[in-house]
Amino acid sequence: MGEVVNVLVAFAVIVFLFRWATSSNDSSEQRSAADTLGFRPKNVTQEMVDTISHMFPDIPADNIRYDLLRTGNVELTTNKILERGFLEAPPPAYHTLYPRTPIPASTPAAPGAARTPTSATPKKLKETLISRYGLQDRLQTVEAIKEEELGGKAVWEDSAEKREASLKERKARMILAARQ
């Protein structure tokens, strides 16, 4: 009986020493990321993700980041997109480590232009044609407009100011008719 206990203790010590010797000096966060994803993630910067997303705007940023975590190389990820035409979607475990952040859609800036953060720009309220041309007070009189008046021929006016006023009036009538 005493020998069995000695064997079990010796076996436990050997297992403990083996695990200690083969474990790396990774932090617990890196080990948990590797355990969750199934591979050891490489260092990925936002610049790497932006580079690929500017080349391929139709590929989601999460797919790009996931592939970069696996490869760690912009060229390999780019070649994979060119060969396949897509990148596989990350598994649900990816989203536990890297939660999605809603990014507002923006047009890419010119290569030489300085970039400004999108969160610093105030959101512009959606402007309607009615508010743009100041036709709120004429909305009530829309019913009075006859269909013949909407697209009728314009009379050529003598002065540029009269022609401009006529054009504005026809434009206002078309907007109000479209509102109906």
Accessible surface in RSA format (square Angstrom, percent):
REM  Atomic radii and reference values for relative SASA: ProtOr
REM  Chains: A
REM  Algorithm: Lee & Richards
REM  Probe-radius: 1.40
REM  Slices: 20
REM RES _ NUM      All-atoms   Total-Side   Main-Chain    Non-polar    All polar
REM                ABS   REL    ABS   REL    ABS   REL    ABS   REL    ABS   REL
RES MET A   1   190.19  98.5 147.44  97.6  42.75 101.8 126.07 107.2  64.13  85.0
RES GLY A   2    47.85  59.0   0.00   N/A  47.85  59.0  38.88 106.7   8.97  20.1
RES GLU A   3   139.99  80.4 137.69 104.2   2.30   5.5  51.36  99.3  88.63  72.4
RES VAL A   4    88.18  58.0  85.93  77.8   2.25   5.4  88.14  76.6   0.04   0.1
RES VAL A   5    79.12  52.1  78.88  71.4   0.24   0.6  79.12  68.7   0.00   0.0
RES ASN A   6   101.91  70.3  96.14  92.9   5.77  13.9  25.11  60.4  76.79  74.2
RES VAL A   7    98.17  64.6  95.03  86.0   3.14   7.6  97.62  84.8   0.55   1.5
RES LEU A   8   113.08  63.0 109.10  78.1   3.98  10.0 109.41  76.8   3.67   9.9
RES VAL A   9    86.44  56.9  83.82  75.9   2.62   6.3  86.42  75.1   0.02   0.1
RES ALA A  10    50.19  46.1  43.60  67.3   6.58  15.0  49.76  70.1   0.43   1.1
RES PHE A  11   128.53  64.3 126.47  78.3   2.06   5.4 127.99  77.6   0.54   1.6
RES ALA A  12    58.96  54.2  49.73  76.7   9.23  21.0  54.87  77.3   4.09  10.8
RES VAL A  13    75.21  49.5  73.20  66.3   2.01   4.9  75.21  65.4   0.00   0.0
RES ILE A  14   111.80  63.6 110.41  82.3   1.40   3.4 111.10  80.0   0.70   1.9
RES VAL A  15    60.29  39.7  58.85  53.3   1.44   3.5  60.29  52.4   0.00   0.0
RES PHE A  16   138.35  69.2 135.10  83.7   3.25   8.5 138.09  83.7   0.26   0.7
RES LEU A  17    94.03  52.4  92.42  66.1   1.61   4.0  92.78  65.2   1.24   3.3
RES PHE A  18   134.11  67.1 128.83  79.8   5.29  13.8 133.79  81.1   0.32   0.9
RES ARG A  19   171.61  72.1 167.68  85.5   3.93   9.4  48.43  66.2 123.17  74.6
RES TRP A  20   178.65  71.7 165.61  80.2  13.04  30.6 139.98  74.6  38.67  62.7
RES ALA A  21    75.35  69.3  42.20  65.1  33.16  75.4  48.17  67.8  27.18  72.0
RES THR A  22    88.35  62.8  55.19  55.9  33.17  79.0  50.71  68.1  37.65  56.9
RES SER A  23    67.54  57.1  43.63  58.2  23.91  55.1  37.94  80.8  29.60  41.5
RES SER A  24    62.57  52.9  43.26  57.7  19.30  44.5  44.10  93.9  18.47  25.9
RES ASN A  25   159.96 110.3 123.45 119.3  36.51  87.9  39.60  95.3 120.35 116.3
RES ASP A  26    28.02  19.6  20.83  20.7   7.18  17.0   2.36   5.6  25.66  25.6
RES SER A  27    60.85  51.4  47.52  63.4  13.33  30.7  52.50 111.8   8.36  11.7
RES SER A  28    83.01  70.1  74.99 100.1   8.02  18.5  41.62  88.6  41.39  58.0
RES GLU A  29   138.07  79.3 132.05  99.9   6.02  14.3  48.62  94.0  89.45  73.0
RES GLN A  30    87.21  48.8  84.61  61.8   2.60   6.2  24.81  52.8  62.39  47.3
RES ARG A  31   117.60  49.4 116.41  59.3   1.19   2.8  47.30  64.6  70.30  42.6
RES SER A  32    53.21  45.0  48.90  65.3   4.31   9.9  42.37  90.2  10.85  15.2
RES ALA A  33    10.17   9.4  10.17  15.7   0.00   0.0  10.17  14.3   0.00   0.0
RES ALA A  34    25.83  23.8  21.42  33.1   4.42  10.1  21.57  30.4   4.26  11.3
RES ASP A  35   118.70  83.1  89.44  89.0  29.26  69.2  32.58  76.7  86.12  85.9
RES THR A  36    57.24  40.7  33.05  33.5  24.20  57.7  22.73  30.5  34.52  52.2
RES LEU A  37    16.55   9.2   0.00   0.0  16.55  41.6   0.84   0.6  15.71  42.3
RES GLY A  38    66.91  82.5   0.00   N/A  66.91  82.5  33.57  92.1  33.34  74.7
RES PHE A  39    49.61  24.8  39.64  24.6   9.97  25.9  49.61  30.1   0.00   0.0
RES ARG A  40   143.54  60.3 135.76  69.2   7.78  18.5  51.09  69.8  92.45  56.0
RES PRO A  41    28.36  20.7  11.87  10.8  16.49  59.9  11.87   9.8  16.49 102.5
RES LYS A  42    99.60  48.6  91.83  56.3   7.77  18.5  67.31  60.6  32.29  34.4
RES ASN A  43   140.03  96.6 122.14 118.0  17.89  43.1  34.64  83.4 105.39 101.9
RES VAL A  44    28.29  18.6   1.36   1.2  26.93  64.9   1.37   1.2  26.92  73.0
RES THR A  45    75.50  53.7  70.67  71.6   4.83  11.5  71.76  96.4   3.74   5.7
RES GLN A  46    93.88  52.5  86.35  63.1   7.53  17.9  55.57 118.3  38.31  29.1
RES GLU A  47   135.08  77.6 128.77  97.4   6.30  15.0  43.31  83.8  91.77  74.9
RES MET A  48    36.87  19.1  35.49  23.5   1.37   3.3  26.65  22.7  10.22  13.5
RES VAL A  49     3.10   2.0   3.10   2.8   0.00   0.0   3.10   2.7   0.00   0.0
RES ASP A  50    41.19  28.9  41.19  41.0   0.00   0.0   6.79  16.0  34.40  34.3
RES THR A  51    59.59  42.4  52.88  53.6   6.71  16.0  41.74  56.1  17.85  27.0
RES ILE A  52     0.00   0.0   0.00   0.0   0.00   0.0   0.00   0.0   0.00   0.0
RES SER A  53    30.67  25.9  26.58  35.5   4.09   9.4  17.15  36.5  13.52  18.9
RES HIS A  54    91.01  49.7  66.17  46.0  24.83  63.5  58.74  60.5  32.27  37.5
RES MET A  55    92.83  48.1  64.05  42.4  28.77  68.5  40.73  34.6  52.10  69.0
RES PHE A  56    34.04  17.0  32.63  20.2   1.41   3.7  34.04  20.6   0.00   0.0
RES PRO A  57   112.86  82.3  84.12  76.7  28.74 104.5  86.84  71.7  26.02 161.7
RES ASP A  58   119.24  83.5  86.26  85.9  32.98  78.0  50.53 118.9  68.71  68.5
RES ILE A  59    14.53   8.3   9.52   7.1   5.00  12.1   9.78   7.0   4.75  12.9
RES PRO A  60    75.56  55.1  63.96  58.3  11.60  42.2  75.56  62.4   0.00   0.0
RES ALA A  61    44.21  40.7  36.32  56.1   7.89  18.0  36.39  51.3   7.82  20.7
RES ASP A  62    37.74  26.4  36.18  36.0   1.57   3.7   6.53  15.4  31.22  31.1
RES ASN A  63    17.50  12.1  17.42  16.8   0.08   0.2   0.00   0.0  17.50  16.9
RES ILE A  64     0.00   0.0   0.00   0.0   0.00   0.0   0.00   0.0   0.00   0.0
RES ARG A  65    55.65  23.4  55.65  28.4   0.00   0.0   5.22   7.1  50.43  30.6
RES TYR A  66    18.72   8.7  18.72  10.7   0.00   0.0   2.08   1.6  16.64  20.5
RES ASP A  67     1.47   1.0   1.47   1.5   0.00   0.0   1.47   3.5   0.00   0.0
RES LEU A  68     0.00   0.0   0.00   0.0   0.00   0.0   0.00   0.0   0.00   0.0
RES LEU A  69     6.69   3.7   6.69   4.8   0.00   0.0   6.69   4.7   0.00   0.0
RES ARG A  70    89.87  37.7  76.21  38.8  13.66  32.5  10.52  14.4  79.35  48.1
RES THR A  71    35.86  25.5  16.51  16.7  19.34  46.1  22.05  29.6  13.80  20.9
RES GLY A  72    28.65  35.3   0.00   N/A  28.65  35.3   4.01  11.0  24.64  55.2
RES ASN A  73    53.87  37.1  50.85  49.1   3.02   7.3   9.74  23.4  44.13  42.7
RES VAL A  74    30.42  20.0  28.75  26.0   1.68   4.0  28.75  25.0   1.68   4.5
RES GLU A  75   114.28  65.6 111.76  84.5   2.52   6.0  58.80 113.7  55.48  45.3
RES LEU A  76    94.15  52.4  91.03  65.1   3.12   7.8  91.03  63.9   3.12   8.4
RES THR A  77     0.00   0.0   0.00   0.0   0.00   0.0   0.00   0.0   0.00   0.0
RES THR A  78    19.38  13.8  19.38  19.7   0.00   0.0  18.64  25.0   0.75   1.1
RES ASN A  79    73.22  50.5  72.33  69.9   0.89   2.1  12.59  30.3  60.63  58.6
RES LYS A  80    35.08  17.1  32.74  20.1   2.34   5.6  25.14  22.6   9.94  10.6
RES ILE A  81     6.36   3.6   5.01   3.7   1.35   3.3   5.01   3.6   1.35   3.7
RES LEU A  82   119.41  66.5  89.90  64.3  29.51  74.2  92.71  65.1  26.70  71.9
RES GLU A  83   146.60  84.2 108.28  81.9  38.32  91.2  45.08  87.2 101.52  82.9
RES ARG A  84   119.48  50.2  91.40  46.6  28.08  66.9  29.06  39.7  90.42  54.8
RES GLY A  85    50.23  61.9   0.00   N/A  50.23  61.9  29.12  79.9  21.11  47.3
RES PHE A  86   112.83  56.4 112.83  69.9   0.00   0.0 112.83  68.4   0.00   0.0
RES LEU A  87     7.27   4.1   0.31   0.2   6.97  17.5   0.31   0.2   6.97  18.8
RES GLU A  88    52.11  29.9  46.64  35.3   5.47  13.0  44.46  86.0   7.65   6.2
RES ALA A  89    74.52  68.5  54.44  84.0  20.08  45.7  54.44  76.7  20.08  53.2
RES PRO A  90    15.83  11.5   3.90   3.6  11.93  43.4   3.90   3.2  11.93  74.2
RES PRO A  91    47.43  34.6  40.93  37.3   6.50  23.6  47.43  39.2   0.00   0.0
RES PRO A  92   112.63  82.1 106.38  97.0   6.25  22.7 110.15  90.9   2.47  15.4
RES ALA A  93    29.21  26.9  22.57  34.8   6.64  15.1  27.07  38.1   2.13   5.7
RES TYR A  94     1.00   0.5   1.00   0.6   0.00   0.0   0.00   0.0   1.00   1.2
RES HIS A  95    44.70  24.4  36.64  25.5   8.06  20.6  33.72  34.8  10.97  12.8
RES THR A  96   105.25  74.9  72.04  73.0  33.21  79.1  76.21 102.4  29.04  43.9
RES LEU A  97    59.76  33.3  36.89  26.4  22.87  57.5  39.21  27.5  20.55  55.3
RES TYR A  98    65.14  30.4  61.63  35.1   3.51   9.1  49.73  37.4  15.41  19.0
RES PRO A  99    97.95  71.4  85.16  77.6  12.79  46.5  86.59  71.5  11.35  70.6
RES ARG A 100   167.38  70.3 142.93  72.9  24.45  58.2  54.92  75.1 112.46  68.2
RES THR A 101    98.72  70.2  84.78  86.0  13.94  33.2  65.58  88.1  33.15  50.1
RES PRO A 102   133.83  97.5 105.13  95.8  28.69 104.3 117.00  96.6  16.83 104.6
RES ILE A 103   123.14  70.1  94.62  70.5  28.52  68.7  95.73  68.9  27.41  74.4
RES PRO A 104    72.24  52.6  58.06  52.9  14.18  51.6  69.60  57.5   2.64  16.4
RES ALA A 105   111.09 102.1  69.37 107.1  41.72  94.9  79.10 111.4  31.99  84.7
RES SER A 106    77.01  65.1  43.53  58.1  33.48  77.1  29.14  62.0  47.87  67.1
RES THR A 107   124.75  88.7 108.28 109.8  16.47  39.3  79.02 106.1  45.74  69.1
RES PRO A 108   102.06  74.4  76.10  69.4  25.97  94.4  83.16  68.7  18.91 117.5
RES ALA A 109    54.05  49.7  23.55  36.3  30.51  69.4  32.83  46.2  21.22  56.2
RES ALA A 110    64.69  59.5  48.09  74.2  16.60  37.8  55.19  77.7   9.51  25.2
RES PRO A 111   146.08 106.5 105.37  96.1  40.71 148.0 118.11  97.5  27.97 173.8
RES GLY A 112    80.86  99.7   0.00   N/A  80.86  99.7  43.97 120.7  36.88  82.6
RES ALA A 113    51.50  47.3  31.22  48.2  20.28  46.1  40.67  57.3  10.83  28.7
RES ALA A 114    94.72  87.1  64.29  99.2  30.43  69.2  74.02 104.2  20.70  54.8
RES ARG A 115   162.87  68.4 130.58  66.6  32.29  76.9  59.67  81.5 103.21  62.5
RES THR A 116    98.18  69.8  81.64  82.8  16.54  39.4  63.08  84.7  35.09  53.1
RES PRO A 117    89.07  64.9  76.70  69.9  12.37  45.0  88.35  72.9   0.72   4.5
RES THR A 118    63.96  45.5  51.44  52.2  12.52  29.8  37.69  50.6  26.26  39.7
RES SER A 119   109.12  92.2  72.13  96.3  36.99  85.2  57.48 122.4  51.64  72.3
RES ALA A 120    74.81  68.8  39.81  61.4  35.00  79.6  50.68  71.4  24.13  63.9
RES THR A 121    76.89  54.7  68.19  69.1   8.70  20.7  53.89  72.4  23.00  34.8
RES PRO A 122   121.86  88.8  97.40  88.8  24.46  88.9 108.50  89.6  13.36  83.0
RES LYS A 123   186.98  91.2 157.55  96.7  29.44  70.1 107.97  97.2  79.01  84.2
RES LYS A 124   179.95  87.8 146.99  90.2  32.96  78.5 100.77  90.7  79.18  84.3
RES LEU A 125   160.50  89.4 149.87 107.2  10.63  26.7 151.88 106.7   8.62  23.2
RES LYS A 126   201.66  98.4 169.75 104.2  31.90  76.0 119.61 107.7  82.05  87.4
RES GLU A 127    88.87  51.0  63.22  47.8  25.65  61.1  24.75  47.9  64.12  52.3
RES THR A 128    74.31  52.9  67.78  68.7   6.53  15.6  67.04  90.0   7.27  11.0
RES LEU A 129    89.21  49.7  83.77  59.9   5.44  13.7  83.77  58.8   5.44  14.6
RES ILE A 130    13.40   7.6  13.40  10.0   0.00   0.0  13.40   9.7   0.00   0.0
RES SER A 131    51.36  43.4  33.67  44.9  17.68  40.7  31.12  66.3  20.23  28.3
RES ARG A 132   133.93  56.2 107.26  54.7  26.67  63.5  33.58  45.9 100.35  60.8
RES TYR A 133    90.78  42.4  66.19  37.7  24.60  64.0  49.23  37.0  41.56  51.2
RES GLY A 134    46.10  56.9   0.00   N/A  46.10  56.9  26.50  72.7  19.60  43.9
RES LEU A 135     8.97   5.0   8.97   6.4   0.00   0.0   8.97   6.3   0.00   0.0
RES GLN A 136    92.17  51.5  87.07  63.6   5.10  12.1  54.61 116.2  37.55  28.5
RES ASP A 137   109.93  77.0  87.59  87.2  22.34  52.8  49.05 115.4  60.89  60.7
RES ARG A 138    69.70  29.3  69.31  35.3   0.38   0.9  33.09  45.2  36.61  22.2
RES LEU A 139    49.99  27.8  42.08  30.1   7.90  19.9  42.18  29.6   7.81  21.0
RES GLN A 140   134.73  75.3 113.91  83.2  20.83  49.6  67.97 144.7  66.76  50.6
RES THR A 141    75.67  53.8  71.46  72.4   4.21  10.0  68.43  91.9   7.24  10.9
RES VAL A 142     6.08   4.0   6.06   5.5   0.02   0.0   6.06   5.3   0.02   0.0
RES GLU A 143   136.42  78.3 109.96  83.2  26.46  63.0  66.60 128.8  69.81  57.0
RES ALA A 144    79.45  73.0  50.99  78.7  28.45  64.7  62.67  88.3  16.77  44.4
RES ILE A 145    34.54  19.7  19.00  14.2  15.54  37.5  20.26  14.6  14.28  38.7
RES LYS A 146   128.54  62.7 123.21  75.6   5.33  12.7  71.62  64.5  56.92  60.6
RES GLU A 147   147.20  84.5 132.33 100.1  14.87  35.4  45.51  88.0 101.69  83.0
RES GLU A 148   137.82  79.1 116.82  88.4  21.00  50.0  73.30 141.8  64.52  52.7
RES GLU A 149    80.74  46.4  66.25  50.1  14.50  34.5  30.44  58.9  50.31  41.1
RES LEU A 150    40.20  22.4  34.80  24.9   5.40  13.6  34.91  24.5   5.29  14.2
RES GLY A 151    71.06  87.6   0.00   N/A  71.06  87.6  39.38 108.1  31.68  70.9
RES GLY A 152    40.59  50.1   0.00   N/A  40.59  50.1  29.27  80.3  11.32  25.3
RES LYS A 153   204.15  99.6 170.53 104.6  33.61  80.0 119.87 107.9  84.28  89.8
RES ALA A 154    52.79  48.5  19.04  29.4  33.75  76.8  23.31  32.8  29.49  78.1
RES VAL A 155   114.30  75.2 102.50  92.8  11.79  28.4 106.55  92.6   7.74  21.0
RES TRP A 156   201.17  80.7 178.06  86.2  23.11  54.3 161.22  86.0  39.95  64.8
RES GLU A 157    50.09  28.8  48.51  36.7   1.59   3.8   3.64   7.0  46.45  37.9
RES ASP A 158   133.15  93.3 102.59 102.1  30.57  72.3  34.44  81.1  98.71  98.4
RES SER A 159    39.66  33.5  33.96  45.3   5.70  13.1  35.97  76.6   3.69   5.2
RES ALA A 160    60.12  55.3  52.43  80.9   7.69  17.5  53.08  74.7   7.04  18.6
RES GLU A 161   128.97  74.0 122.07  92.3   6.91  16.4  66.31 128.3  62.66  51.2
RES LYS A 162   114.24  55.7 108.81  66.8   5.43  12.9  65.66  59.1  48.58  51.7
RES ARG A 163    75.55  31.7  69.64  35.5   5.91  14.1  23.31  31.9  52.24  31.7
RES GLU A 164    95.95  55.1  91.03  68.9   4.92  11.7  32.25  62.4  63.70  52.0
RES ALA A 165    60.73  55.8  51.47  79.4   9.26  21.1  55.52  78.2   5.21  13.8
RES SER A 166    31.12  26.3  22.49  30.0   8.63  19.9  18.31  39.0  12.81  18.0
RES LEU A 167    89.02  49.6  89.02  63.7   0.00   0.0  89.02  62.5   0.00   0.0
RES LYS A 168   129.52  63.2 124.12  76.2   5.40  12.9  76.30  68.7  53.22  56.7
RES GLU A 169    62.83  36.1  59.89  45.3   2.94   7.0  34.41  66.6  28.42  23.2
RES ARG A 170    91.33  38.3  91.20  46.5   0.13   0.3  25.59  35.0  65.74  39.8
RES LYS A 171    75.01  36.6  74.45  45.7   0.55   1.3  32.76  29.5  42.25  45.0
RES ALA A 172     8.55   7.9   7.40  11.4   1.15   2.6   8.19  11.5   0.36   1.0
RES ARG A 173    70.76  29.7  70.76  36.1   0.00   0.0   0.47   0.6  70.28  42.6
RES MET A 174   112.26  58.1 106.20  70.3   6.06  14.4  71.20  60.5  41.06  54.4
RES ILE A 175    19.20  10.9  15.52  11.6   3.69   8.9  17.72  12.8   1.48   4.0
RES LEU A 176     0.16   0.1   0.16   0.1   0.00   0.0   0.16   0.1   0.00   0.0
RES ALA A 177    26.94  24.8  12.92  19.9  14.02  31.9  14.87  20.9  12.07  32.0
RES ALA A 178    89.94  82.7  51.46  79.4  38.48  87.5  63.46  89.4  26.48  70.1
RES ARG A 179   145.30  61.0 115.60  58.9  29.70  70.7  30.62  41.8 114.68  69.5
RES GLN A 180   131.61  73.6  67.10  49.0  64.51 153.6  47.30 100.7  84.31  63.9
END  Absolute sums over single chains surface
CHAIN  1 A    14467.8      11806.7       2661.0       8883.7       5584.1
END  Absolute sums over all chains
TOTAL         14467.8      11806.7       2661.0       8883.7       5584.1
